[in-house]
Amino acid sequence: MVVTVETPANSIHGDYSSNLALKLTKTLKKNPFQIAQEIVNYLPKSALIEEVEIVKPGFINFWTAKKYLINELNQVINKKDDYGKSNLFLKQKIMVEFTDPNPFKEFHLGHLYSNTVGESIARLHEALGAIVKRANYEGDVGLHVAKAIYGIIKKMQSDKLTLDGLAKKKLNDRVKFMGQGYALGVNFYENDGTIKKEIIELNKKIYALDPSIKELYELGRQWTLDYFETIYKRLGTKFDYYYFEREIGKKGLTFVLEYFKKGVFSRSNGAIIFEGEKYGLHTRVFINSIGLPTYEAKDLGLSLTKFANFQYDKSIIVVGNEIKEYFKVVLKALELINPELSHKTNPIFHGMVNLPQGKMSSRTGNIITAEGLLSQVTKQVSDLVSNNSRISLEEKDNTVENITIGATKYSLLKNGIGKDIVFDVKKTLSLDGNSGPYLHYVYARCQSIINNSDGEIKSVISDSGVIDQEEMTLLRTISRFPETVVLSTTNLSPNLIANYLFELAQEFNSFYQKCPILKAPDDKKYLRLQITKAVGQIIKNGLYLLGIKTVEKM
C-alpha cells in the first residue's frame, strides 16, 4: 500500500494532504470519510500543526502552525549556507560516476548533460551528510579510438600536416581536428570494406601500443584529457577518481574468463557471451572472437575496481537512455557474480539533448560541442550585460560566466532526467519564465533590498502579530526547502529543487509587487526584510545544489 503525503497545488487545501483514509477503505471496509475522522481523532497534539481538515471523499489536510513557520524563518537566517542540510545519510559512502567522455572525440552536449546531472546528484547527497566520491570513466581504447586515429592520419595526410605541426595548434583546435578525424574514420569504416579491416587491425595495434601509432595515440589521448579538464573546471566539477578503459579492460577480461569457468558465461562462435535470454534480456558478447574485452566486460571490471578503491554503500551511474537495455544485461551478469555489488549499483538513465534543428551525432560530425554551445550562450549574455551600468567592468566577466553556466545547467535540470530535452537558447535566457536567469534576477533583487535596508534587519522575529496572506504564502514555501532537498536526493531528481526554486521566486515577485518592504511600518518591515533575506538565502542554497553560482547584480 502506497500512502502519500503531498503538498497540494492549491494552498486552500492545506500545506500538506494525505490519502491514507482512501487507501484503507478496502482493508477496513469502511467509508473513507469515516476512516479519516477516526484517524484525526487519534492524532496526537502537535505544536507543528495549527489546523486539520477532512475533505470528501476522505483526504486529510494539514496546516502548519505560525510559530513553526516563524521558527523556520529564523533557522534560514541563522544557518545561512547550511540551511537545508541534514544528517539523513550521515557517513554513508556514495560514489557518483558521470560525464564519461571518450578521448579523441569532442565533449558534446550529452557529456555536458551527464556532468550537470552527476554534479547535482553528488551535491545533494553531500547536503544530507554522505561521503561522496566523484568518478569519471573514459574510453581511451576501443574501436572508436581506432576509427579516430585512422581518420586523424588521413586528415593529416590530406592537410599535409605533421604531428609536430598538429602539436603546435591551440589545444581547442587540436581537439576539433581530432573530432573531425573521428567523423572521417567512421565514414571510412561504414562505407569501405577494405578500410574497415584496416581499422580493425589498427585497433589491435592500439591495444598493444604498437610503436607505429604509439606517439600519436599517447599525444592525442593527453590532449583530449587536458581539454576535458578545462571544461570540468568551468562547470565546477572536480573528480576524485579517473578510470580508463585500457586498464579496466584488462581487469574485465580476467574477470569474465574466471567466471566463464564457473558457468556464468558461455562460448559462441569463438566469443564469450552472456546468455541474457535466460533472464528475459538480450544475449551480449563480453569477449569478442579476437580475444578483446567488450564494453560489457569492461563495465564488470569497472564495478569491482570502483568498489576496491572506495567501499561504497551505493554506486550511482549517470548514463543515457539509449543503453538502458545494455545496462540491464551487465547488472544481471554482475548479480550472478556478486549480488551485493549489483544491488548497490543504481544507474540513472537520462534523455537525449537535442537542438531545435534536430539530433546530433559525433559519428557524422553533426554535433555542437559543449564549448560551442556555451560560447553561443555567453555571447547573448554579454550583449544583455554590456549596457548594465550597475555592474562594474571588473564584475562583468564573472557575472557573464556565472549566468552562462547557470542558465545552461538550469535548462538541463528543470525537466525530469529521463526525458529528452530540446535546448533552446532563447528560452534558456528568458527573464520571464522558468529559467536560470530568472532565479538569478530574483536573487539579485533580494540582495539589492537587503543592501538598501541600512542594517535594519533584526536577528529574531517573534510569532506575534498579524501575518498577511502574501507573507504566509512565502513562509510556508520557505519551510518546505529542507524536505524538498530530501525528496530531490532520495528520488535522484534535481528537477524537484529547480521547480521549488521557481515557485519560491514567483511567490516572492508577487509579494514584492503587493507588499512594500523598505517603506512598510516597522512591525511589518522587519518581518518582510527577514523573508526577503531568507528567500535570497534559499535561492543561493538551492542553486548551489544544482551546481550553479549566484550573481549579486543583474
Buried (B, 14 or more C-beta within 10 A) or exposed (E): EEEEEEBBEEBEBBBBBBBBBBBBBEEEEBBBBBBBBEBBEEEEEEEEBBEBBBBEEBBBBBBBBBBBBBBBBBBBBEEEEEBBBBEBBEEBBBBBBBBBBBBBBBBBBBBBBBBBBBBBBBBBBBBBBBBBBBBBBBBBBBBBBBBBBBBBBBBBEEEEBEBEEBEEBEEBEBBBBBBBBBBBBBBBBEEEEEBBEBBEEBBEBBBEEEEEBEEBBEBBBEBBBEBBEBBBEBBBBEBBBEBBBBBBBBBBBBBBBEBBEEEBBEEEEEBBBBBBEEBEBEEBBBBBEEEBBBBBBBBBBBBBBBBEBBEBEBBBBBBBBEBEEBBBBBBBBBBBBBEEBBEBBEBBBBBBBBBEEEEBEBBEBEBBBBBBBBEBBBEBBBEBBEEEEEBEEEBBEEBBBBBBBBBBBBBBBBBBBEEEBBBEBEBBBBEEEBBBBBBBBBBBBBBBBBEEBEEEBEEEBEBEEEBBEBBBBBBBBBBBBBBBBBBBBBEBBBBBBBBBBBBBBBBBBEBBEEBEBBEBEEEBBBBBBBBBBBBBBBBBBBBBBBBBBBBBBB
